[in-house]
Amino acid sequence: MTALSNWPEWIGYLAAMLTTASFVPQAWLTFRSRDVSGISLGMYSVFTVGVALWLVYGLLLSAWPIVAANAVTLALALAILGMKLRYR
């Protein structure tokens, strides 16, 4: 199997890296400042559950780009959600 024949998986990994990386600046800013005033508890709660479900979906399909991206995003989302609950 050549690298080109596996292009859908590579697109998945690239999408996973970009969407997951987009959370890092928000998480870093929140960790540093502990300012959670601009974060909606309802939105982040629903988002975190959604990411957890995407992770389960990826595991059930053995779709590793989905698993990798959502595992990291879930960790970041849980950390931000935890700070929202702690520092409100």
C-alpha positions as CSV (number, residue, x, y, z in Angstrom):
1,M,0.0,0.0,0.0
2,T,1.4,3.3,-1.0
3,A,1.1,6.6,1.0
4,L,-1.1,8.0,-1.8
5,S,-3.6,5.1,-1.5
6,N,-4.1,6.0,2.1
7,W,-4.9,9.7,1.5
8,P,-8.3,9.7,3.3
9,E,-6.6,8.7,6.5
10,W,-3.9,11.4,6.0
11,I,-6.7,13.9,5.5
12,G,-8.2,12.7,8.8
13,Y,-5.0,13.1,10.7
14,L,-4.4,16.6,9.3
15,A,-8.0,17.6,10.2
16,A,-7.5,16.1,13.6
17,M,-4.3,18.0,14.2
18,L,-5.7,21.3,13.1
19,T,-8.9,21.1,15.0
20,T,-7.2,19.9,18.2
21,A,-4.4,22.5,17.9
22,S,-7.1,25.2,17.7
23,F,-8.0,24.4,21.4
24,V,-4.5,24.8,22.7
25,P,-4.4,28.7,22.7
26,Q,-7.7,28.9,24.6
27,A,-6.6,26.2,27.1
28,W,-3.2,27.9,27.6
29,L,-4.8,31.3,28.1
30,T,-7.3,29.9,30.6
31,F,-4.6,28.0,32.5
32,R,-2.5,31.1,32.8
33,S,-5.1,33.7,33.6
34,R,-7.7,31.5,35.3
35,D,-10.2,33.9,33.7
36,V,-13.3,31.8,32.8
37,S,-15.8,34.6,32.6
38,G,-16.0,34.4,28.8
39,I,-16.7,30.7,28.8
40,S,-20.3,29.4,28.7
41,L,-20.8,26.5,31.2
42,G,-23.7,25.2,29.2
43,M,-21.9,25.3,25.9
44,Y,-18.7,23.7,27.2
45,S,-20.7,21.0,29.0
46,V,-22.5,20.0,25.9
47,F,-19.3,20.3,23.8
48,T,-17.4,18.1,26.2
49,V,-20.1,15.4,26.1
50,G,-20.1,15.6,22.3
51,V,-16.3,15.2,22.1
52,A,-16.6,12.2,24.5
53,L,-19.1,10.6,22.2
54,W,-16.9,11.3,19.1
55,L,-14.1,9.5,21.0
56,V,-16.3,6.5,21.7
57,Y,-17.5,6.5,18.0
58,G,-13.8,6.6,16.8
59,L,-13.0,3.7,19.2
60,L,-15.9,1.6,17.9
61,L,-14.8,2.2,14.3
62,S,-11.1,1.9,15.1
63,A,-10.7,5.2,13.3
64,W,-7.5,6.4,14.8
65,P,-7.5,10.0,13.6
66,I,-10.9,10.4,15.3
67,V,-9.6,8.7,18.4
68,A,-6.4,10.7,18.7
69,A,-8.0,14.1,18.0
70,N,-10.9,13.6,20.4
71,A,-8.8,12.1,23.2
72,V,-6.6,15.2,23.2
73,T,-9.6,17.6,22.7
74,L,-11.5,15.9,25.5
75,A,-8.6,16.3,27.9
76,L,-8.4,20.0,27.1
77,A,-12.1,20.5,27.2
78,L,-12.4,18.7,30.6
79,A,-9.6,20.9,31.9
80,I,-11.3,24.1,30.8
81,L,-14.6,22.9,32.1
82,G,-13.0,22.0,35.4
83,M,-11.6,25.5,35.7
84,K,-14.9,27.0,34.8
85,L,-16.5,25.1,37.7
86,R,-13.6,25.9,40.1
87,Y,-13.0,29.6,39.3
88,R,-16.5,30.9,38.5
